[in-house]
Amino acid sequence: MNATRIIAIVLIAAGALGLVYRSFSYTKDTTVVKIGPLELQAEEKQTVNIPLWAGIGAIVIGGLLLVVGGRK
């Protein structure tokens, strides 16, 4: 397999995962207060929403790469 097909398959898989899960969360450590050597930290939960058009677009672009990449 060449690089174009691998990229196409990765795009299709990422687009499908984006359509299925719609969002993902991660935890971010932030410093709330810092006074001299003392430091107060808090964990913030961040959520990233994946737009519907991004998932569909990744699948379409991956499909086009498979079709166009296969013609060479």
N, C-alpha and C positions, 0 to 999 in steps of 0.2 A: 504494500500500500504506500502511496506517496503522501506527502504532507497535506495536500489539498483535501484528500479524502479523510484523513485523520481530523483535520480542522472541521470539516463538514459534519462528521459524526459527533464530535464534541459539541458543536453548536446545536445540533438536533437534540442531543441528550440534555444539554443545559436548558434549552427552550421547553422541553417536556417537563423537566423538574420545576421550572419556573411556573408553568401552568398548573402543576399539581399542588405545589406547596404555597404559592402566592406571596409568602413572606418568610423572613428568617430573623432570628434574634441573636444578639450577642451581649456580653457584659463588658462594660468599660469602667476602669478604675479612674476616679477623678479626685484631685486634692480640693477639699472644701475650704479648709482653713490652714494657714501655715503661719505660725508665730514663733519666730526664732527656730530652735531645734525641734519644736513640737509641730506635728503635722496630723491633720484629721482627714482621712480619706473615706470616700463613699463609693459604692458600686452602683452604677446606673445601667439599667437594662434598656438597650436600644433595639428597636424593631425597624427593619428595612422592608418596605413593601415592593414587590416586583410587579410592574404594570403588565396588564394583559397583552398590550401591543408588543412589549419587549419579548415575551415568550413566543408569541406567534411569529414575530420578525426573525428571531433566532432560528426557528424551525424552517421558515421559508428560505432564508439565506443559506442555511445548511443544505437544504434540498437542492437549491440552485447550484451550489458548489459541487454537489455530487453529480448532477446532470452535466454541467459544463466541464467539470474536471474529468469526467469519463470519456469525453469526446476526443481527447488528445490522442 
